[in-house]
Amino acid sequence: MTVAVVGGGISGLVVAWRLRSRGRDAVLLETTSRLGGAVGTRAQRGFLLETGPNSFLDREPAMRELASALNLEHRIRAADGAAKRRYVYTRGKLRSVPASPPAFLKSDILPFGAKLRVMGELFSGRAAPGVDESLADFGRRHLGATATRVLLDAVQTGIFAGDVEKLSVGATFPPLVKLEREHRSLLLGAIQAQKAQKARAKALPAGSTGPKLSGALSTFEGGLGTLIDALGTALGDAARTGATVEGLTRGDDGWRLAVSERGQRSELKASSVVLAAPAYVTRGLLEPLDAELAARVGGIDYAPIAVVHLGFDAGTTPAPDGFGFLVPPMEKRRLLGAIHASTVFPFRVEAGRVLYTCMVGGATRPDLVALDEAELVALAREELKALAGVTATPTLTEVFRWKRGIPQYNLGHLERMDGVDRALTRLPGLHLAGNAYKGVGLNDCIRNGLALADALVDAGA
Ligand SMILES: Cc1cc2nc3c(=O)[nH]c(=O)nc-3n(C[C@H](O)[C@H](O)[C@H](O)COP(=O)(O)OP(=O)(O)OC[C@H]3O[C@@H](n4cnc5c(N)ncnc54)[C@H](O)[C@@H]3O)c2cc1C
């Protein structure tokens, strides 16, 4: 019998694709008319616009493995060298983020006293064992209040668009907690890790070409939609769009899904089910099966986010330097940040054009995502003018709005996940996938999706 995968975002696509490439029968059901969920690329009047995510870091073997199996490796495009620098808006202007400890000491990113406090990190202690600490508390212990509000909050904004006081450090940045556990000080830990990496590189046999992963910020030729298109093509008829899963029941011979597809209701029988829809949809499907599990899953918050693209004709505004900038919430501005999309990936625009991708909303300004499109464009233009001095009139504007955009791994998330995993043992053959649980990045979704599919095949599910 087949495995049914509910939800055709990157997570569901990867699970269904891997199951089928390993010889299992799998069908994917996606409620909207297109595959990809948050991921998608639209070509519009000489600009390639991303609907949600812009890039991934080429440091995840699972992403490379997937790209290679789909014959897309040669279409991976690394960010332009000009995108190396990153900026943070703080104390009235954009300031470059230093890339090394000596550069940090010379930089003006933090006031002098706050820089001294960061150096004091060397003397930080460990957290009490078993404490689920907020990212803000963790940051204040290690880096001090100012660096936490300026730098750490900016970093999390770029990934989670969250509230630094609510996010759990263990759930959002597990490597930081590991560094603290193993080395006490993050700085000492980072130095040790760098030494170990150098030693490993030295130990590589002569002539070895080293690891294939570039570590660079990357996308695909044609944008991230290229990956979705390739997965869709590989799945063929096994990926059904316009198919909404409305109910799920368990019988003696497996699972039954109530599917509504282009006005027709039908029942699909499956030996196993992978729920890869957002948590708030999954909650509804789980409710009749296990109220406790449904409540745990349904308790995961989402931050809304609007993506506002502003495209400029050649010669109307200078090409901005660097990847883009982030705005820490303490600045009380209306922009979370902006990506200099045409600097990062010049092939995404026709020659000389400039594309800014602005992010608005997040956990700290959810109200802004409810503005209408014209208001969001006006807001993005006003903020770009105030923060980055962009005064030209864009020739292209496009808004993509995600009312429940990014899952928030707030305090209690890890405990919630333990409870979810325990509850799932009561429902054999039912599995969860997707960005709500164990990683929000594309790399996380792909790594977790492949691992789940492999586990299902290996268990003979
Ligand atoms: C604005 C934005 C910017 C981002 N930037 C980056 C970035 O630069 N780099 C990065 O690594 N990550 C980024 N992310 C995160 C990453 O894009 C997401 O975490 C990831 O794409 C989520 O994939 P998913 O498949 O888990 O969920 P989704 O993409 O949400 O897919 C879930 C799917 O389930 C479908 N569905 C819902 N209900 C049903 C139903 N009843 N029946 C059938 N199907 C259903 C939905 O239509 C949807 O297609 C960004 C996210 C957003 C929103």
The ligand as an SDF file (V2000), in Angstrom:
LIG
                    3D

 53 58  0  0  0  0  0  0  0  0999 V2000
    9.5260   34.9250    3.8710 C   0  0  0  0  0  0  0  0  0  0  0  0
   10.3670   33.7120    4.1700 C   0  0  0  0  0  0  0  0  0  0  0  0
   11.7280   33.7750    3.9450 C   0  0  0  0  0  0  0  0  0  0  0  0
   12.5270   32.6570    4.2190 C   0  0  0  0  0  0  0  0  0  0  0  0
   13.8670   32.7120    3.9250 N   0  0  0  0  0  0  0  0  0  0  0  0
   14.6140   31.5890    4.0210 C   0  0  0  0  0  0  0  0  0  0  0  0
   15.9360   31.5500    3.4810 C   0  0  0  0  0  0  0  0  0  0  0  0
   16.4240   32.5170    2.8700 O   0  0  0  0  0  0  0  0  0  0  0  0
   16.6370   30.3920    3.6220 N   0  0  0  0  0  0  0  0  0  0  0  0
   16.1120   29.2910    4.2260 C   0  0  0  0  0  0  0  0  0  0  0  0
   16.8230   28.2650    4.3460 O   0  0  0  0  0  0  0  0  0  0  0  0
   14.8440   29.2800    4.7210 N   0  0  0  0  0  0  0  0  0  0  0  0
   14.0780   30.3930    4.6040 C   0  0  0  0  0  0  0  0  0  0  0  0
   12.7690   30.3780    5.0160 N   0  0  0  0  0  0  0  0  0  0  0  0
   12.2310   29.1540    5.6430 C   0  0  0  0  0  0  0  0  0  0  0  0
   11.8370   28.0720    4.6140 C   0  0  0  0  0  0  0  0  0  0  0  0
   11.4850   28.6550    3.4040 O   0  0  0  0  0  0  0  0  0  0  0  0
   10.6320   27.2700    5.1320 C   0  0  0  0  0  0  0  0  0  0  0  0
   10.8630   26.8460    6.4470 O   0  0  0  0  0  0  0  0  0  0  0  0
   10.3490   26.0450    4.2570 C   0  0  0  0  0  0  0  0  0  0  0  0
   10.2010   26.4300    2.9120 O   0  0  0  0  0  0  0  0  0  0  0  0
    9.0970   25.3480    4.7910 C   0  0  0  0  0  0  0  0  0  0  0  0
    8.7900   24.2340    4.0070 O   0  0  0  0  0  0  0  0  0  0  0  0
    7.6940   23.1790    4.4840 P   0  0  0  0  0  0  0  0  0  0  0  0
    7.4870   22.2260    3.3770 O   0  0  0  0  0  0  0  0  0  0  0  0
    8.0870   22.6220    5.7990 O   0  0  0  0  0  0  0  0  0  0  0  0
    6.3770   24.0400    4.7420 O   0  0  0  0  0  0  0  0  0  0  0  0
    5.4670   24.8640    3.7070 P   0  0  0  0  0  0  0  0  0  0  0  0
    6.3010   25.5040    2.6790 O   0  0  0  0  0  0  0  0  0  0  0  0
    4.5980   25.7230    4.5650 O   0  0  0  0  0  0  0  0  0  0  0  0
    4.5700   23.7450    2.9990 O   0  0  0  0  0  0  0  0  0  0  0  0
    3.4140   23.1900    3.5570 C   0  0  0  0  0  0  0  0  0  0  0  0
    2.4720   22.8370    2.4170 C   0  0  0  0  0  0  0  0  0  0  0  0
    1.3000   22.1690    2.9390 O   0  0  0  0  0  0  0  0  0  0  0  0
    0.2080   22.5640    2.1410 C   0  0  0  0  0  0  0  0  0  0  0  0
   -1.0660   22.2560    2.8380 N   0  0  0  0  0  0  0  0  0  0  0  0
   -1.6490   22.9530    3.8540 C   0  0  0  0  0  0  0  0  0  0  0  0
   -2.7940   22.3470    4.2190 N   0  0  0  0  0  0  0  0  0  0  0  0
   -2.9520   21.2500    3.4370 C   0  0  0  0  0  0  0  0  0  0  0  0
   -3.9490   20.2210    3.3530 C   0  0  0  0  0  0  0  0  0  0  0  0
   -5.0150   20.1820    4.1780 N   0  0  0  0  0  0  0  0  0  0  0  0
   -3.8150   19.2620    2.3980 N   0  0  0  0  0  0  0  0  0  0  0  0
   -2.7470   19.2740    1.5470 C   0  0  0  0  0  0  0  0  0  0  0  0
   -1.7760   20.2190    1.6010 N   0  0  0  0  0  0  0  0  0  0  0  0
   -1.8640   21.1840    2.5460 C   0  0  0  0  0  0  0  0  0  0  0  0
    0.4600   24.0500    1.9260 C   0  0  0  0  0  0  0  0  0  0  0  0
   -0.3050   24.5860    0.8630 O   0  0  0  0  0  0  0  0  0  0  0  0
    1.9570   24.0630    1.6630 C   0  0  0  0  0  0  0  0  0  0  0  0
    2.2660   23.9530    0.2970 O   0  0  0  0  0  0  0  0  0  0  0  0
   11.9370   31.4720    4.7540 C   0  0  0  0  0  0  0  0  0  0  0  0
   10.5570   31.4220    4.9930 C   0  0  0  0  0  0  0  0  0  0  0  0
    9.7630   32.5170    4.6800 C   0  0  0  0  0  0  0  0  0  0  0  0
    8.2780   32.4340    4.8960 C   0  0  0  0  0  0  0  0  0  0  0  0
  1  2  1  0
  2  3  1  0
  2 52  2  0
  3  4  2  0
  4  5  1  0
  4 50  1  0
  5  6  2  0
  6  7  1  0
  6 13  1  0
  7  8  2  0
  7  9  1  0
  9 10  1  0
 10 11  2  0
 10 12  1  0
 12 13  2  0
 13 14  1  0
 14 15  1  0
 14 50  1  0
 15 16  1  0
 16 17  1  0
 16 18  1  0
 18 19  1  0
 18 20  1  0
 20 21  1  0
 20 22  1  0
 22 23  1  0
 23 24  1  0
 24 25  2  0
 24 26  1  0
 24 27  1  0
 27 28  1  0
 28 29  2  0
 28 30  1  0
 28 31  1  0
 31 32  1  0
 32 33  1  0
 33 34  1  0
 33 48  1  0
 34 35  1  0
 35 36  1  0
 35 46  1  0
 36 37  1  0
 36 45  1  0
 37 38  2  0
 38 39  1  0
 39 40  1  0
 39 45  2  0
 40 41  1  0
 40 42  2  0
 42 43  1  0
 43 44  2  0
 44 45  1  0
 46 47  1  0
 46 48  1  0
 48 49  1  0
 50 51  2  0
 51 52  1  0
 52 53  1  0
M  END
$$$$
